[in-house]
Amino acid sequence: MLALALALAALYTGGLAAAYTGLSNIWSSQLALLAVALFLSRTRMLDPGLREIRGVYTGLILGPIATLSAIIASLLWSNLFPQTTAARQLTVALTPSSTAEYLLYLGLTLFVVAPAEEIIFRGIVHRKLSRFMRKGFADIVSSMVFAAAHSDLSRIGPTFVLGLFLAHSVDRTRSLTPAIIIHAINNTAYITLLFLSSSAFAAENLILP
């Protein structure tokens, strides 16, 4: 609960910071979340498996599968729950307008977004739940928390699906490494699709998990 509370506080603080600094609300929030994640890792709440590389192959294998599953879930979910105004704004904000901006967004998602969210949701939340729940149930509950934390109905479905893969990868390897890789592959694919497709199509059909 501490991890989730601090994560939500970081997102809120990042939003306030954006209003004063002019930095994109999305990225400032993620930077704030990364700061919280790094703080928690310093307090030894983070699984030391983050420093291990044994999960690299698992991440590279599951990454494309998880990403494809999340995209399919996104397309299906958008038919049931069309994107909200907030989700559309997120899509527009994440659509790179140039190659330089595309590379910048890739760097941020690889080195900020994926590590920050995995430290919080798999390194802490999922780990705590796994102590008193069976693996499968802990995977489901932590994925629900992960989806709910994104606080947008139109994103809950694909985010939940992605969360299941992320939790399973941690169970399988006892390391955060594959989860970070899977998360990075998913976000990279999403940003690439936004960059290559029209923003109108993306706004209607693609939902960032």
C-alpha positions as CSV (number, residue, x, y, z in Angstrom):
1,M,0.0,0.0,0.0
2,L,2.9,2.3,0.8
3,A,4.3,1.7,-2.7
4,L,1.0,2.4,-4.4
5,A,0.3,5.5,-2.3
6,L,3.7,6.9,-3.1
7,A,3.4,6.1,-6.8
8,L,0.0,7.9,-7.0
9,A,1.4,10.8,-5.1
10,A,4.4,11.0,-7.5
11,L,2.1,11.1,-10.5
12,Y,0.1,13.9,-8.9
13,T,3.2,15.8,-8.0
14,G,4.5,15.3,-11.5
15,G,1.3,16.9,-12.9
16,L,1.7,19.9,-10.6
17,A,5.4,20.2,-11.6
18,A,4.4,20.2,-15.3
19,A,2.1,23.2,-14.8
20,Y,5.0,25.3,-13.5
21,T,7.9,23.9,-15.6
22,G,6.1,23.5,-19.0
23,L,7.4,20.0,-19.2
24,S,5.0,17.5,-20.7
25,N,2.6,16.3,-18.0
26,I,3.1,12.7,-19.0
27,W,6.9,12.6,-18.8
28,S,7.1,14.8,-15.7
29,S,4.8,12.4,-13.9
30,Q,6.9,9.4,-15.0
31,L,10.1,11.1,-13.8
32,A,8.4,11.7,-10.4
33,L,7.4,8.0,-10.4
34,L,11.0,7.0,-11.2
35,A,12.2,9.1,-8.3
36,V,9.9,7.3,-5.9
37,A,10.9,3.9,-7.3
38,L,14.5,4.6,-6.9
39,F,13.9,5.8,-3.3
40,L,12.1,2.6,-2.5
41,S,14.8,0.5,-4.1
42,R,17.3,2.2,-1.7
43,T,15.3,1.1,1.2
44,R,15.8,-2.5,0.2
45,M,12.1,-3.0,-0.7
46,L,13.2,-3.9,-4.2
47,D,14.0,-7.4,-5.2
48,P,17.7,-7.7,-5.8
49,G,16.9,-9.7,-8.9
50,L,16.8,-6.4,-10.8
51,R,20.6,-6.6,-11.1
52,E,20.5,-10.1,-12.5
53,I,20.5,-10.8,-16.2
54,R,19.1,-14.3,-16.1
55,G,15.7,-13.0,-17.1
56,V,16.9,-11.3,-20.3
57,Y,16.0,-14.3,-22.5
58,T,12.6,-14.6,-20.9
59,G,11.9,-10.9,-21.5
60,L,12.9,-11.1,-25.1
61,I,10.8,-14.2,-25.7
62,L,7.7,-13.0,-23.8
63,G,8.0,-9.4,-24.9
64,P,6.6,-9.7,-28.5
65,I,3.9,-12.2,-27.3
66,A,2.8,-9.9,-24.5
67,T,2.8,-6.8,-26.8
68,L,0.7,-8.6,-29.5
69,S,-1.7,-9.7,-26.8
70,A,-2.0,-6.2,-25.4
71,I,-2.6,-4.8,-28.9
72,I,-5.3,-7.3,-29.6
73,A,-6.9,-6.6,-26.2
74,S,-6.7,-2.9,-27.0
75,L,-8.5,-3.3,-30.2
76,L,-11.2,-5.4,-28.6
77,W,-11.5,-3.3,-25.5
78,S,-11.9,-0.1,-27.6
79,N,-15.1,-1.6,-29.1
80,L,-16.6,-2.0,-25.6
81,F,-15.1,1.2,-24.0
82,P,-14.1,3.9,-26.5
83,Q,-11.3,6.1,-25.5
84,T,-12.1,8.7,-23.0
85,T,-11.0,12.3,-23.5
86,A,-8.1,11.8,-21.2
87,A,-7.0,8.7,-23.2
88,R,-7.3,10.6,-26.4
89,Q,-5.1,13.4,-25.0
90,L,-2.6,10.9,-23.9
91,T,-2.5,9.4,-27.4
92,V,-2.0,12.8,-29.0
93,A,0.7,13.7,-26.5
94,L,2.6,10.4,-27.1
95,T,2.4,10.7,-30.9
96,P,5.9,11.8,-32.1
97,S,5.9,14.6,-34.6
98,S,9.4,14.1,-35.8
99,T,12.2,11.5,-35.9
100,A,14.0,13.3,-33.1
101,E,10.9,13.3,-30.9
102,Y,10.4,9.6,-31.7
103,L,13.9,8.8,-30.5
104,L,13.4,11.0,-27.4
105,Y,10.2,9.2,-26.5
106,L,11.9,5.8,-27.0
107,G,14.7,6.8,-24.6
108,L,12.2,8.0,-22.0
109,T,10.1,4.8,-22.1
110,L,13.2,2.6,-22.0
111,F,15.0,4.3,-19.2
112,V,12.3,6.0,-17.2
113,V,8.8,4.5,-17.7
114,A,9.5,0.8,-17.8
115,P,12.0,0.7,-14.9
116,A,9.9,3.0,-12.7
117,E,6.6,1.2,-13.1
118,E,8.2,-2.3,-12.8
119,I,10.0,-1.3,-9.6
120,I,6.7,-0.1,-8.1
121,F,4.2,-2.7,-9.4
122,R,6.2,-5.9,-9.7
123,G,9.2,-5.2,-7.5
124,I,7.0,-4.1,-4.6
125,V,3.2,-4.6,-5.0
126,H,3.4,-8.0,-6.6
127,R,6.1,-9.2,-4.4
128,K,4.2,-8.2,-1.2
129,L,1.0,-9.9,-2.6
130,S,2.9,-13.1,-3.4
131,R,3.8,-13.5,0.3
132,F,0.3,-14.3,1.3
133,M,-1.4,-15.3,-1.9
134,R,-1.0,-18.2,-4.4
135,K,1.0,-17.2,-7.5
136,G,-1.9,-17.2,-9.9
137,F,-4.1,-15.1,-7.6
138,A,-1.3,-12.7,-6.8
139,D,-0.7,-12.3,-10.5
140,I,-4.4,-11.4,-11.1
141,V,-4.7,-9.0,-8.1
142,S,-1.4,-7.2,-8.9
143,S,-2.5,-6.8,-12.5
144,M,-5.8,-5.4,-11.4
145,V,-3.9,-2.9,-9.2
146,F,-1.6,-2.1,-12.1
147,A,-4.6,-1.5,-14.4
148,A,-6.6,0.5,-11.8
149,A,-3.5,2.7,-11.1
150,H,-3.7,4.0,-14.7
151,S,-7.1,5.4,-13.7
152,D,-8.8,5.3,-17.1
153,L,-11.6,2.8,-18.0
154,S,-10.5,2.7,-21.6
155,R,-7.0,1.5,-20.6
156,I,-8.0,-1.1,-17.9
157,G,-8.4,-4.1,-20.3
158,P,-5.1,-4.0,-22.2
159,T,-3.2,-2.9,-19.1
160,F,-4.6,-5.8,-17.2
161,V,-3.5,-8.2,-19.9
162,L,0.0,-6.8,-20.1
163,G,0.2,-7.0,-16.3
164,L,-0.5,-10.7,-16.3
165,F,2.5,-11.3,-18.6
166,L,4.7,-9.0,-16.4
167,A,3.7,-10.8,-13.2
168,H,4.2,-14.2,-14.8
169,S,7.7,-13.2,-16.0
170,V,8.7,-12.2,-12.4
171,D,7.3,-15.5,-11.0
172,R,9.2,-17.5,-13.6
173,T,12.6,-15.9,-13.1
174,R,12.4,-14.2,-9.6
175,S,13.8,-11.1,-11.3
176,L,12.5,-7.8,-12.5
177,T,14.7,-7.9,-15.6
178,P,12.2,-9.7,-17.9
179,A,9.3,-7.5,-16.7
180,I,11.3,-4.3,-17.5
181,I,12.2,-5.7,-21.0
182,I,8.6,-6.8,-21.7
183,H,7.3,-3.4,-20.6
184,A,9.9,-1.6,-22.7
185,I,9.1,-3.7,-25.8
186,N,5.4,-3.0,-25.4
187,N,5.8,0.7,-25.1
188,T,8.3,0.8,-27.9
189,A,5.9,-1.0,-30.2
190,Y,3.1,1.4,-29.2
191,I,5.1,4.6,-29.8
192,T,6.3,3.1,-33.1
193,L,2.8,2.4,-34.2
194,L,1.8,5.9,-33.3
195,F,4.7,7.3,-35.2
196,L,3.9,5.2,-38.3
197,S,0.1,5.4,-38.3
198,S,-2.2,8.4,-38.5
199,S,-3.0,10.0,-35.1
200,A,-6.7,9.7,-36.0
201,F,-6.5,5.9,-36.3
202,A,-4.5,5.6,-33.1
203,A,-6.9,7.8,-31.2
204,E,-9.7,5.5,-32.0
205,N,-8.1,2.1,-31.8
206,L,-4.8,2.1,-29.9
207,I,-4.7,2.3,-26.1
208,L,-1.4,2.5,-24.3
209,P,-1.3,-0.3,-21.6
